[in-house]
Amino acid sequence: MIKYGLSGLGGIARIHLMAIKNMKLAGSDVDVELEDLYSTSPLHRKEGADLGFKHVTDRFESIFNHVDVVDICTPNFLHKDQIVKSLEAQKDVYCEKPLAMNSNETSEIVKVLSSHRVKNQIAFMLRFIPAVAMARSIVKQGMIGKVYAFRGEFFHSSYLDRSKPMSWRLEKSKSGGGSLVDLGSHIIDLTLFLLGDFEEVHSSFKTIIEKRKNGFEEKTVDVDDWALLYVKLKSGPSGTLEASRLAAGKEGMRFEIYASNGTLFIDTNDPYRAKVFDEYSRMIYPSKEDLTDDFYRFVDQNYPSPKLSSGFMVDAHMTSLIAFFKSLKENVMVPTFEDGHKVQVIMDKVYSSDKSFKG
């Protein structure tokens, strides 16, 4: 039994809870007990009690008395302090992305982590989609030859609604950035995970809706609505990564990899398989026996079947959380806080005044 503590009860925390509540229904043997909820909102604390948390508190440190793991789902500017306190309390920590506000904070987290023997994971949950795990296995085995180009995109649309009110996600002092941090961090991590380290990046950003209502006032939005990166990798391939919170009609993540002997496509509209083509544009169907690495097998065994799906967002978060809970006792490959720091360093560099860097 894993005694679980949750920090925050906003939108992403609710997805984590949906994922946890779905685990048993989807056939997982992970056993999680909802022990503690921390929230500064009286309404959320009441909801937490109704959802089955044994203890609710408005003091973050209070959850350390009852839990084995802490899941941090608070706004970005709170991550660093809550992570450090959890590590110092010797709690295993799962944290939503980004890891913190900037690479100075993530560097401090990694330094604190080095002196504590605790498990840690950042919620780069797109890794845990079967199509992604399949693509990684195919690339790793050289089944489509040498990669020369790639293209990734992660699009949402809800911020195109001009009536959407101002929130912490639209203030750099609380979020650390806009679409690049919110969505682009995922596709930066996927690029690192699938293809390797960055050598050079050039970037472009736009804020399309520059004012938002905050009650009766208007406030200035100081983060990006859209971000585009042109990336060259140390292994040779070049490509583009794009993130937008204003992409009406094109929700989801897509990743394309072009290689000397074929191409593969990942699309969250079909999360179960990557589409693979040979050099003659014929679709090929690698069998599960062809995909030999442990990570693919783990994802294939733990991602819910189409009949039990709650949509790729909940399903991917569920598989990511299962990986974290299993990693407490087993050897499971998960994205760590070091991976979160690596992504943050890249984002900091491309947010800098010259909008580009060479590694």
SULCOR-V176622 format. One record per residue. N is the residue number from 1. RES is the residue in one letter. PHI is phi in radians with two decimals (NA if undefined). NEAR is the number of other C-alpha atoms within 10 Angstrom. D_FIRST is the distance of its C-alpha to the first C-alpha in Angstrom with 2 decimals. Layout:
n=N res=RES phi=PHI near=NEAR d_first=D_FIRST
n=N res=RES phi=PHI near=NEAR d_first=D_FIRST
//
This chain:
n=1 res=M phi=NA near=8 d_first=0.00
n=2 res=I phi=-1.71 near=15 d_first=3.82
n=3 res=K phi=-1.52 near=15 d_first=6.35
n=4 res=Y phi=-1.86 near=21 d_first=9.21
n=5 res=G phi=-2.08 near=27 d_first=12.86
n=6 res=L phi=-2.08 near=27 d_first=15.80
n=7 res=S phi=-1.88 near=24 d_first=19.37
n=8 res=G phi=1.75 near=23 d_first=21.95
n=9 res=L phi=-2.43 near=24 d_first=22.24
n=10 res=G phi=-1.47 near=13 d_first=25.13
n=11 res=G phi=-1.06 near=10 d_first=25.66
n=12 res=I phi=-1.24 near=16 d_first=23.48
n=13 res=A phi=-1.09 near=18 d_first=20.49
n=14 res=R phi=-1.18 near=14 d_first=20.95
n=15 res=I phi=-1.12 near=17 d_first=20.97
n=16 res=H phi=-1.04 near=23 d_first=17.60
n=17 res=L phi=-1.18 near=18 d_first=16.26
n=18 res=M phi=-1.02 near=16 d_first=18.19
n=19 res=A phi=-1.08 near=23 d_first=16.67
n=20 res=I phi=-1.13 near=22 d_first=13.02
n=21 res=K phi=-1.21 near=14 d_first=14.18
n=22 res=N phi=-1.44 near=19 d_first=16.08
n=23 res=M phi=-1.00 near=23 d_first=13.49
n=24 res=K phi=-1.12 near=13 d_first=12.90
n=25 res=L phi=-1.09 near=11 d_first=16.65
n=26 res=A phi=-1.47 near=18 d_first=17.58
n=27 res=G phi=1.73 near=14 d_first=15.93
n=28 res=S phi=-1.30 near=16 d_first=13.03
n=29 res=D phi=-1.62 near=12 d_first=10.31
n=30 res=V phi=-1.26 near=15 d_first=7.89
n=31 res=D phi=-2.05 near=13 d_first=5.11
n=32 res=V phi=-2.05 near=15 d_first=5.71
n=33 res=E phi=-1.88 near=15 d_first=6.58
n=34 res=L phi=-1.30 near=21 d_first=10.20
n=35 res=E phi=-1.71 near=20 d_first=10.89
n=36 res=D phi=-2.29 near=27 d_first=14.25
n=37 res=L phi=-2.14 near=29 d_first=17.20
n=38 res=Y phi=-1.87 near=24 d_first=20.23
n=39 res=S phi=-2.74 near=22 d_first=23.52
n=40 res=T phi=-1.48 near=14 d_first=27.15
n=41 res=S phi=-1.63 near=13 d_first=27.99
n=42 res=P phi=-1.01 near=12 d_first=28.18
n=43 res=L phi=-1.10 near=10 d_first=28.04
n=44 res=H phi=-1.17 near=17 d_first=24.82
n=45 res=R phi=-1.14 near=21 d_first=23.23
n=46 res=K phi=-1.13 near=13 d_first=24.38
n=47 res=E phi=-1.06 near=15 d_first=23.07
n=48 res=G phi=-1.04 near=23 d_first=19.63
n=49 res=A phi=-1.11 near=15 d_first=19.57
n=50 res=D phi=-1.14 near=10 d_first=20.81
n=51 res=L phi=-1.38 near=11 d_first=18.13
n=52 res=G phi=1.99 near=14 d_first=15.39
n=53 res=F phi=-1.23 near=19 d_first=14.62
n=54 res=K phi=-1.26 near=15 d_first=14.48
n=55 res=H phi=-2.29 near=17 d_first=16.70
n=56 res=V phi=-2.20 near=24 d_first=19.42
n=57 res=T phi=-2.59 near=18 d_first=21.73
n=58 res=D phi=-1.85 near=15 d_first=24.82
n=59 res=R phi=-2.13 near=11 d_first=24.34
n=60 res=F phi=-0.97 near=19 d_first=22.20
n=61 res=E phi=-1.09 near=13 d_first=21.62
n=62 res=S phi=-1.13 near=15 d_first=20.16
n=63 res=I phi=-1.25 near=24 d_first=16.73
n=64 res=F phi=-1.17 near=17 d_first=16.37
n=65 res=N phi=-1.26 near=9 d_first=16.01
n=66 res=H phi=-2.13 near=14 d_first=12.58
n=67 res=V phi=-1.97 near=19 d_first=10.70
n=68 res=D phi=-1.65 near=18 d_first=9.56
n=69 res=V phi=-2.25 near=26 d_first=11.28
n=70 res=V phi=-2.11 near=25 d_first=14.40
n=71 res=D phi=-1.90 near=25 d_first=15.83
n=72 res=I phi=-1.73 near=29 d_first=19.60
n=73 res=C phi=-2.21 near=23 d_first=21.63
n=74 res=T phi=-1.51 near=21 d_first=24.59
n=75 res=P phi=-0.98 near=19 d_first=28.20
n=76 res=N phi=-0.97 near=25 d_first=29.14
n=77 res=F phi=-1.21 near=20 d_first=31.09
n=78 res=L phi=-1.67 near=16 d_first=28.07
n=79 res=H phi=-1.02 near=23 d_first=25.89
n=80 res=K phi=-1.00 near=20 d_first=27.38
n=81 res=D phi=-1.09 near=13 d_first=27.15
n=82 res=Q phi=-1.22 near=20 d_first=23.56
n=83 res=I phi=-1.11 near=25 d_first=22.51
n=84 res=V phi=-1.04 near=18 d_first=24.54
n=85 res=K phi=-1.08 near=15 d_first=23.19
n=86 res=S phi=-1.18 near=22 d_first=19.55
n=87 res=L phi=-1.10 near=23 d_first=20.56
n=88 res=E phi=-1.19 near=14 d_first=22.50
n=89 res=A phi=-1.51 near=14 d_first=19.59
n=90 res=Q phi=1.09 near=17 d_first=17.78
n=91 res=K phi=-1.74 near=21 d_first=15.12
n=92 res=D phi=-1.24 near=23 d_first=14.27
n=93 res=V phi=-2.25 near=24 d_first=16.27
n=94 res=Y phi=-2.00 near=25 d_first=16.79
n=95 res=C phi=-2.36 near=25 d_first=20.22
n=96 res=E phi=-1.12 near=22 d_first=22.51
n=97 res=K phi=-1.43 near=26 d_first=25.88
n=98 res=P phi=-1.27 near=28 d_first=28.23
n=99 res=L phi=-1.08 near=30 d_first=26.68
n=100 res=A phi=-2.79 near=27 d_first=29.31
n=101 res=M phi=-1.43 near=24 d_first=32.89
n=102 res=N phi=-2.82 near=20 d_first=34.82
n=103 res=S phi=-1.27 near=20 d_first=34.81
n=104 res=N phi=-1.12 near=13 d_first=35.68
n=105 res=E phi=-1.19 near=18 d_first=32.40
n=106 res=T phi=-1.17 near=24 d_first=30.38
n=107 res=S phi=-1.10 near=19 d_first=32.29
n=108 res=E phi=-1.12 near=14 d_first=31.30
n=109 res=I phi=-1.06 near=22 d_first=27.58
n=110 res=V phi=-1.09 near=17 d_first=27.95
n=111 res=K phi=-1.14 near=13 d_first=29.87
n=112 res=V phi=-1.11 near=15 d_first=27.27
n=113 res=L phi=-1.02 near=20 d_first=24.54
n=114 res=S phi=-1.10 near=10 d_first=26.72
n=115 res=S phi=-1.81 near=10 d_first=26.39
n=116 res=H phi=-2.32 near=14 d_first=22.59
n=117 res=R phi=-1.54 near=11 d_first=20.25
n=118 res=V phi=-2.29 near=17 d_first=17.50
n=119 res=K phi=-1.39 near=21 d_first=16.35
n=120 res=N phi=-2.58 near=23 d_first=18.16
n=121 res=Q phi=-2.69 near=27 d_first=19.05
n=122 res=I phi=-1.76 near=25 d_first=21.68
n=123 res=A phi=-1.45 near=27 d_first=21.51
n=124 res=F phi=-1.45 near=24 d_first=24.39
n=125 res=M phi=-1.28 near=23 d_first=22.94
n=126 res=L phi=-1.12 near=24 d_first=26.29
n=127 res=R phi=-1.02 near=26 d_first=25.61
n=128 res=F phi=-1.68 near=29 d_first=23.06
n=129 res=I phi=-1.52 near=28 d_first=25.72
n=130 res=P phi=-0.94 near=29 d_first=26.93
n=131 res=A phi=-1.08 near=25 d_first=30.54
n=132 res=V phi=-1.22 near=26 d_first=29.84
n=133 res=A phi=-1.10 near=26 d_first=28.05
n=134 res=M phi=-1.10 near=27 d_first=30.94
n=135 res=A phi=-1.06 near=25 d_first=33.51
n=136 res=R phi=-1.07 near=22 d_first=32.12
n=137 res=S phi=-1.12 near=21 d_first=32.35
n=138 res=I phi=-1.12 near=22 d_first=35.87
n=139 res=V phi=-1.15 near=19 d_first=37.10
n=140 res=K phi=-1.05 near=15 d_first=35.61
n=141 res=Q phi=-1.49 near=14 d_first=37.40
n=142 res=G phi=1.27 near=14 d_first=40.63
n=143 res=M phi=-1.20 near=18 d_first=40.93
n=144 res=I phi=-1.98 near=21 d_first=42.88
n=145 res=G phi=1.51 near=18 d_first=44.75
n=146 res=K phi=-1.53 near=16 d_first=45.04
n=147 res=V phi=-1.26 near=20 d_first=43.67
n=148 res=Y phi=-2.14 near=15 d_first=46.39
n=149 res=A phi=-2.73 near=19 d_first=45.18
n=150 res=F phi=-2.71 near=22 d_first=42.24
n=151 res=R phi=-2.63 near=19 d_first=41.65
n=152 res=G phi=-2.25 near=25 d_first=38.52
n=153 res=E phi=-2.59 near=23 d_first=38.15
n=154 res=F phi=-2.39 near=26 d_first=35.51
n=155 res=F phi=-2.15 near=22 d_first=37.03
n=156 res=H phi=-2.12 near=19 d_first=36.17
n=157 res=S phi=-2.27 near=15 d_first=38.86
n=158 res=S phi=-1.13 near=13 d_first=37.86
n=159 res=Y phi=-1.39 near=18 d_first=39.68
n=160 res=L phi=-1.24 near=16 d_first=42.96
n=161 res=D phi=-1.25 near=11 d_first=43.01
n=162 res=R phi=-1.19 near=13 d_first=45.34
n=163 res=S phi=-1.47 near=9 d_first=44.24
n=164 res=K phi=-1.08 near=12 d_first=40.68
n=165 res=P phi=-1.30 near=15 d_first=40.58
n=166 res=M phi=-1.03 near=19 d_first=40.18
n=167 res=S phi=-2.59 near=14 d_first=36.65
n=168 res=W phi=-1.06 near=13 d_first=35.02
n=169 res=R phi=-1.15 near=20 d_first=34.67
n=170 res=L phi=-1.80 near=25 d_first=38.48
n=171 res=E phi=-2.05 near=17 d_first=39.06
n=172 res=K phi=-1.05 near=17 d_first=39.00
n=173 res=S phi=-1.15 near=14 d_first=38.40
n=174 res=K phi=-1.98 near=15 d_first=34.98
n=175 res=S phi=-1.84 near=22 d_first=34.02
n=176 res=G phi=1.50 near=23 d_first=35.71
n=177 res=G phi=2.84 near=24 d_first=37.29
n=178 res=G phi=-1.84 near=26 d_first=37.57
n=179 res=S phi=-1.07 near=27 d_first=37.15
n=180 res=L phi=-1.10 near=29 d_first=36.92
n=181 res=V phi=-1.25 near=25 d_first=33.87
n=182 res=D phi=-1.21 near=20 d_first=32.26
n=183 res=L phi=-2.01 near=23 d_first=32.91
n=184 res=G phi=-1.09 near=26 d_first=34.86
n=185 res=S phi=-1.01 near=22 d_first=32.11
n=186 res=H phi=-1.14 near=26 d_first=30.27
n=187 res=I phi=-1.38 near=25 d_first=33.39
n=188 res=I phi=-1.11 near=25 d_first=34.25
n=189 res=D phi=-1.08 near=22 d_first=30.88
n=190 res=L phi=-1.06 near=20 d_first=31.47
n=191 res=T phi=-1.09 near=21 d_first=34.92
n=192 res=L phi=-1.07 near=16 d_first=33.65
n=193 res=F phi=-1.20 near=16 d_first=30.95
n=194 res=L phi=-1.53 near=18 d_first=33.42
n=195 res=L phi=-2.22 near=20 d_first=36.70
n=196 res=G phi=2.00 near=15 d_first=36.53
n=197 res=D phi=-1.28 near=18 d_first=37.77
n=198 res=F phi=-1.41 near=21 d_first=40.18
n=199 res=E phi=-1.91 near=15 d_first=43.72
n=200 res=E phi=-2.60 near=18 d_first=45.47
n=201 res=V phi=-2.45 near=22 d_first=44.68
n=202 res=H phi=-2.16 near=17 d_first=47.01
n=203 res=S phi=-2.38 near=21 d_first=45.78
n=204 res=S phi=-2.49 near=15 d_first=47.04
n=205 res=F phi=-2.33 near=21 d_first=45.60
n=206 res=K phi=-2.46 near=15 d_first=46.77
n=207 res=T phi=-1.92 near=15 d_first=46.04
n=208 res=I phi=-1.47 near=14 d_first=47.46
n=209 res=I phi=-1.83 near=16 d_first=46.81
n=210 res=E phi=-1.54 near=16 d_first=47.81
n=211 res=K phi=-2.28 near=17 d_first=47.53
n=212 res=R phi=-2.38 near=18 d_first=44.93
n=213 res=K phi=-1.29 near=15 d_first=45.17
n=214 res=N phi=-2.25 near=13 d_first=43.38
n=215 res=G phi=1.22 near=9 d_first=44.35
n=216 res=F phi=-1.61 near=6 d_first=48.15
n=217 res=E phi=-1.67 near=9 d_first=48.34
n=218 res=E phi=-1.88 near=13 d_first=48.28
n=219 res=K phi=-2.08 near=17 d_first=46.33
n=220 res=T phi=-1.43 near=14 d_first=46.80
n=221 res=V phi=-1.45 near=20 d_first=44.09
n=222 res=D phi=-2.04 near=17 d_first=43.95
n=223 res=V phi=-2.22 near=23 d_first=41.48
n=224 res=D phi=-1.39 near=23 d_first=42.09
n=225 res=D phi=-1.52 near=25 d_first=41.76
n=226 res=W phi=-2.48 near=22 d_first=42.51
n=227 res=A phi=-2.45 near=22 d_first=42.17
n=228 res=L phi=-2.32 near=20 d_first=43.66
n=229 res=L phi=-2.05 near=23 d_first=43.26
n=230 res=Y phi=-1.84 near=16 d_first=45.53
n=231 res=V phi=-2.16 near=25 d_first=43.76
n=232 res=K phi=-2.02 near=21 d_first=45.05
n=233 res=L phi=-1.68 near=20 d_first=42.59
n=234 res=K phi=-1.10 near=14 d_first=43.28
n=235 res=S phi=-1.42 near=14 d_first=43.18
n=236 res=G phi=2.06 near=15 d_first=46.06
n=237 res=P phi=-1.12 near=19 d_first=44.93
n=238 res=S phi=-2.17 near=19 d_first=45.68
n=239 res=G phi=-3.05 near=19 d_first=44.33
n=240 res=T phi=-2.13 near=18 d_first=43.49
n=241 res=L phi=-2.21 near=21 d_first=40.32
n=242 res=E phi=-2.30 near=25 d_first=40.65
n=243 res=A phi=-2.32 near=29 d_first=38.51
n=244 res=S phi=-2.57 near=28 d_first=39.64
n=245 res=R phi=-1.85 near=22 d_first=38.39
n=246 res=L phi=-2.23 near=20 d_first=41.69
n=247 res=A phi=-1.66 near=18 d_first=41.80
n=248 res=A phi=-1.09 near=14 d_first=42.55
n=249 res=G phi=1.47 near=9 d_first=42.17
n=250 res=K phi=-2.41 near=12 d_first=40.28
n=251 res=E phi=-1.11 near=18 d_first=36.63
n=252 res=G phi=2.03 near=16 d_first=34.20
n=253 res=M phi=-2.01 near=21 d_first=34.07
n=254 res=R phi=-2.36 near=17 d_first=36.48
n=255 res=F phi=-2.46 near=22 d_first=37.04
n=256 res=E phi=-2.10 near=18 d_first=40.04
n=257 res=I phi=-2.23 near=23 d_first=40.81
n=258 res=Y phi=-1.93 near=20 d_first=44.38
n=259 res=A phi=-2.38 near=20 d_first=45.26
n=260 res=S phi=-1.15 near=14 d_first=48.33
n=261 res=N phi=-2.08 near=16 d_first=47.49
n=262 res=G phi=2.80 near=21 d_first=45.64
n=263 res=T phi=-2.46 near=24 d_first=43.45
n=264 res=L phi=-2.36 near=22 d_first=39.97
n=265 res=F phi=-2.21 near=20 d_first=38.72
n=266 res=I phi=-1.94 near=24 d_first=35.25
n=267 res=D phi=-2.53 near=21 d_first=35.12
n=268 res=T phi=-1.19 near=22 d_first=32.15
n=269 res=N phi=-1.22 near=12 d_first=34.22
n=270 res=D phi=-2.37 near=13 d_first=33.35
n=271 res=P phi=-1.28 near=21 d_first=30.01
n=272 res=Y phi=-1.48 near=21 d_first=29.70
n=273 res=R phi=-2.52 near=19 d_first=32.66
n=274 res=A phi=-1.39 near=25 d_first=34.91
n=275 res=K phi=-1.49 near=19 d_first=38.57
n=276 res=V phi=-2.16 near=21 d_first=40.45
n=277 res=F phi=-2.19 near=18 d_first=44.25
n=278 res=D phi=-1.51 near=17 d_first=46.57
n=279 res=E phi=-1.21 near=13 d_first=49.77
n=280 res=Y phi=-1.80 near=8 d_first=51.69
n=281 res=S phi=1.13 near=11 d_first=49.32
n=282 res=R phi=-1.58 near=11 d_first=48.10
n=283 res=M phi=-1.23 near=14 d_first=44.48
n=284 res=I phi=-2.08 near=12 d_first=42.60
n=285 res=Y phi=-2.23 near=12 d_first=39.39
n=286 res=P phi=-1.04 near=15 d_first=37.41
n=287 res=S phi=-1.45 near=8 d_first=35.38
n=288 res=K phi=-1.09 near=11 d_first=31.77
n=289 res=E phi=-1.21 near=8 d_first=33.31
n=290 res=D phi=-1.30 near=13 d_first=35.22
n=291 res=L phi=-1.75 near=19 d_first=32.14
n=292 res=T phi=-1.67 near=14 d_first=30.97
n=293 res=D phi=-1.43 near=16 d_first=28.68
n=294 res=D phi=-1.12 near=13 d_first=24.96
n=295 res=F phi=-1.13 near=20 d_first=24.19
n=296 res=Y phi=-1.03 near=22 d_first=26.00
n=297 res=R phi=-1.07 near=17 d_first=24.27
n=298 res=F phi=-1.09 near=17 d_first=20.79
n=299 res=V phi=-1.11 near=23 d_first=21.93
n=300 res=D phi=-1.04 near=20 d_first=23.77
n=301 res=Q phi=-1.37 near=14 d_first=20.83
n=302 res=N phi=-1.95 near=22 d_first=18.37
n=303 res=Y phi=-1.31 near=27 d_first=20.86
n=304 res=P phi=-1.15 near=26 d_first=21.32
n=305 res=S phi=-1.19 near=14 d_first=24.56
n=306 res=P phi=-0.95 near=12 d_first=27.52
n=307 res=K phi=-1.17 near=7 d_first=27.11
n=308 res=L phi=-1.86 near=13 d_first=23.62
n=309 res=S phi=-1.23 near=15 d_first=24.59
n=310 res=S phi=-1.95 near=16 d_first=24.34
n=311 res=G phi=1.68 near=13 d_first=26.71
n=312 res=F phi=-1.09 near=22 d_first=26.39
n=313 res=M phi=-1.11 near=17 d_first=25.14
n=314 res=V phi=-1.19 near=22 d_first=21.98
n=315 res=D phi=-1.09 near=30 d_first=21.59
n=316 res=A phi=-1.18 near=27 d_first=22.07
n=317 res=H phi=-1.09 near=26 d_first=19.70
n=318 res=M phi=-1.09 near=29 d_first=17.00
n=319 res=T phi=-1.16 near=28 d_first=17.74
n=320 res=S phi=-1.10 near=29 d_first=17.94
n=321 res=L phi=-1.18 near=25 d_first=14.51
n=322 res=I phi=-1.04 near=23 d_first=13.10
n=323 res=A phi=-1.05 near=23 d_first=15.18
n=324 res=F phi=-1.09 near=26 d_first=13.83
n=325 res=F phi=-1.09 near=22 d_first=10.11
n=326 res=K phi=-1.23 near=14 d_first=11.42
n=327 res=S phi=-1.17 near=16 d_first=13.89
n=328 res=L phi=-1.13 near=16 d_first=11.56
n=329 res=K phi=-2.18 near=9 d_first=11.88
n=330 res=E phi=-2.09 near=10 d_first=14.74
n=331 res=N phi=-1.58 near=9 d_first=18.21
n=332 res=V phi=-2.10 near=16 d_first=18.27
n=333 res=M phi=-1.37 near=13 d_first=21.26
n=334 res=V phi=-2.29 near=22 d_first=20.50
n=335 res=P phi=-1.28 near=20 d_first=22.96
n=336 res=T phi=-1.68 near=21 d_first=22.73
n=337 res=F phi=-1.10 near=25 d_first=24.33
n=338 res=E phi=-1.08 near=19 d_first=27.32
n=339 res=D phi=-1.14 near=18 d_first=27.74
n=340 res=G phi=-1.09 near=27 d_first=27.65
n=341 res=H phi=-1.14 near=24 d_first=30.31
n=342 res=K phi=-1.06 near=18 d_first=32.42
n=343 res=V phi=-1.12 near=24 d_first=32.53
n=344 res=Q phi=-1.12 near=27 d_first=33.35
n=345 res=V phi=-1.04 near=16 d_first=36.25
n=346 res=I phi=-1.11 near=19 d_first=37.72
n=347 res=M phi=-1.10 near=23 d_first=37.46
n=348 res=D phi=-1.06 near=17 d_first=39.07
n=349 res=K phi=-1.15 near=18 d_first=41.89
n=350 res=V phi=-1.38 near=21 d_first=42.74
n=351 res=Y phi=-1.42 near=18 d_first=42.62
n=352 res=S phi=-1.18 near=11 d_first=45.18
n=353 res=S phi=-1.08 near=7 d_first=48.82
n=354 res=D phi=-1.56 near=10 d_first=50.04
n=355 res=K phi=1.05 near=16 d_first=47.26
n=356 res=S phi=-2.71 near=18 d_first=47.11
n=357 res=F phi=-2.75 near=17 d_first=46.26
n=358 res=K phi=-2.14 near=11 d_first=46.84
n=359 res=G phi=-1.33 near=11 d_first=44.33
//
